[in-house]
Amino acid sequence: MSRVGWVGKFVTFAELENVYDEYFAKIYNHLYYRVLSKDLSDDLTSDVFLKVVKNLDGFDETKASFKTWIYTIANNTLIDYYRRRKNEAGFLEESDEPVCHFDEQSGIFKSEELRLLHDALSTLDERTREVVSLKYNAEMSIRDIAKLIGINESTASTLHTRGLAKLRKILAKDFF
C-alpha cells in the first residue's frame, strides 16, 4: 500500500482519496455559496485541497475536528483570495458588493429552481451567506460556526435566522 509521509504522520493515498471524496462537494458548495461563481469556486476548491495535502502534518485533532480544520482552510483561502484581489486592483471591500456578475452566473443553470436559489442567495450579504452555507453545506452547528468565523453564537444565530427568513420571502414570491 502506498503511503505518503509527513512529519511523523503517514497517510495512504486511499485515505487522501477518502478525504477528497467526503469533502470535495461540501467545500465546493460552501465556497460557491460564498462567491456565487462556478469558475472561482473551482479554483478556490483546488487551492483548498492542495493546502490540505501540504498541511496535513499541522492537523491536531486535540485542537479541532478535521471538519472544522478543513473549513478553516477553506475560509482562509477565500480571505487570501479577497486580499490578493484587493491588493492587485483596489478590489471591492468584502462587505461592499459580490465578486461576480450574477446575471452571467445565473445563466449557467439548467434548472429554474437552481437559478432562483442562486438569485436569492445573491441578495444575502457575504457573512450571512457564509453562515447559511456552513449550516447547510457543512452541516455545522451554530456554536461551531460561531467559533470558526470568530463571532459570538447569538450573532451567528441571528444571521442564520434572518438569512433564512429573507430567502423564504424571496423564494415564496417565485414559487407561490
C-alpha positions in Angstrom: 0.0 0.0 0.0 1.5 3.4 -1.0 1.9 5.8 1.8 2.8 9.5 1.9 4.8 10.7 4.8 4.7 14.0 6.6 6.5 14.9 9.8 5.6 11.9 11.9 2.4 11.1 10.1 1.9 8.6 7.3 -1.3 8.8 5.2 -2.2 6.4 2.5 -3.3 7.6 -0.9 -6.6 5.8 -0.2 -7.0 7.9 2.9 -6.4 11.1 0.9 -8.9 9.9 -1.6 -11.5 9.3 1.1 -11.0 12.9 2.4 -11.4 14.2 -1.1 -14.5 12.1 -1.8 -16.1 13.1 1.6 -15.3 16.8 1.5 -15.0 17.9 -2.1 -18.6 18.6 -2.8 -19.2 20.2 0.6 -16.2 22.5 0.3 -17.1 23.4 -3.3 -20.6 24.2 -2.4 -19.6 26.2 0.7 -17.2 28.3 -1.5 -19.8 28.6 -4.3 -22.4 29.9 -1.9 -19.9 32.5 -0.7 -18.7 33.8 -4.1 -21.5 32.6 -6.4 -19.1 31.9 -9.3 -18.5 28.5 -10.7 -15.1 29.2 -12.1 -13.9 30.9 -9.0 -15.3 28.1 -6.8 -13.4 25.6 -8.9 -10.1 27.4 -8.4 -10.6 28.0 -4.7 -11.6 24.4 -4.1 -8.5 23.2 -5.8 -6.4 25.6 -3.7 -8.1 24.2 -0.5 -7.2 20.6 -1.3 -3.7 21.5 -2.2 -3.3 23.2 1.2 -4.9 20.2 2.9 -2.3 17.9 1.4 0.6 20.3 2.1 -0.5 21.0 5.7 -1.8 17.7 6.8 1.0 17.4 9.3 -0.3 20.5 11.0 -3.7 19.0 11.8 -4.1 18.4 15.5 -7.3 16.5 16.5 -6.9 17.8 20.1 -7.5 21.4 18.8 -10.3 20.9 16.4 -12.2 18.2 14.4 -11.0 17.5 10.9 -14.2 19.1 9.6 -13.5 22.3 11.4 -9.9 22.3 10.2 -10.7 21.8 6.5 -13.4 24.5 6.6 -10.9 26.8 8.3 -8.6 26.2 5.4 -11.4 27.0 3.0 -12.3 30.2 4.7 -8.7 31.3 4.9 -8.3 30.5 1.3 -11.2 32.7 0.4 -9.9 35.5 2.7 -6.5 35.2 0.9 -8.2 35.5 -2.4 -10.0 38.7 -1.4 -6.8 40.2 -0.1 -4.9 39.4 -3.2 -7.6 40.9 -5.4 -7.9 44.0 -3.3 -4.1 44.5 -3.4 -3.9 43.8 -7.1 -6.6 46.1 -8.3 -8.1 48.1 -5.4 -10.8 45.4 -5.2 -14.1 45.8 -3.5 -14.3 45.7 0.2 -15.5 42.3 1.5 -18.8 43.8 2.6 -19.4 46.0 -0.4 -20.6 44.0 -3.4 -20.4 40.5 -4.7 -17.3 39.4 -6.6 -19.1 38.3 -9.7 -21.8 39.3 -12.1 -24.8 37.4 -11.0 -26.6 37.7 -14.3 -23.8 35.9 -16.1 -23.6 33.2 -13.4 -27.3 32.6 -13.2 -27.3 31.8 -17.0 -25.3 28.6 -16.4 -28.2 26.9 -14.6 -30.2 24.3 -16.4 -32.8 24.2 -13.7 -35.1 27.1 -13.0 -35.1 26.2 -9.3 -31.4 26.4 -9.1 -31.3 29.7 -10.8 -33.9 31.1 -8.4 -31.9 29.8 -5.4 -28.7 31.4 -6.9 -30.5 34.7 -7.4 -31.9 34.6 -3.8 -28.5 33.8 -2.3 -27.0 36.7 -4.2 -29.2 39.1 -2.2 -27.6 38.0 1.1 -24.5 39.7 2.4 -21.3 37.8 2.5 -21.3 36.9 6.2 -24.9 35.7 6.1 -24.2 33.5 3.0 -21.2 32.1 4.9 -23.4 31.2 8.0 -26.1 29.7 5.8 -23.5 27.7 3.8 -21.8 26.4 6.9 -25.1 25.4 8.4 -26.5 23.5 5.4 -23.4 22.5 3.3 -21.1 21.7 6.1 -23.9 20.7 8.5 -22.2 22.6 11.3 -23.9 23.7 14.5 -24.4 27.4 15.2 -21.8 27.0 18.0 -19.2 25.6 15.7 -20.0 28.2 13.0 -19.5 31.0 15.5 -16.1 29.6 16.6 -15.0 29.0 13.1 -15.7 32.5 11.8 -14.9 34.3 15.1 -18.3 35.7 16.1 -20.5 35.1 19.1 -23.2 32.4 19.0 -26.1 34.9 19.2 -24.8 36.8 16.2 -24.4 33.6 14.2 -27.9 32.5 15.2 -29.3 35.9 14.2 -27.5 35.9 10.8 -28.8 32.4 10.2 -32.4 33.2 11.2 -32.6 36.4 9.2 -30.9 34.9 6.2 -33.4 32.1 6.1 -36.3 34.5 6.5 -35.0 36.6 3.6 -34.5 33.5 1.4 -38.0 32.2 2.3 -39.6 35.6 1.4 -37.8 35.9 -1.9 -38.4 32.3 -2.9 -42.0 32.4 -1.8 -42.6 35.1 -4.4 -41.2 32.8 -7.1 -42.9 29.6 -6.1 -46.3 30.6 -4.8 
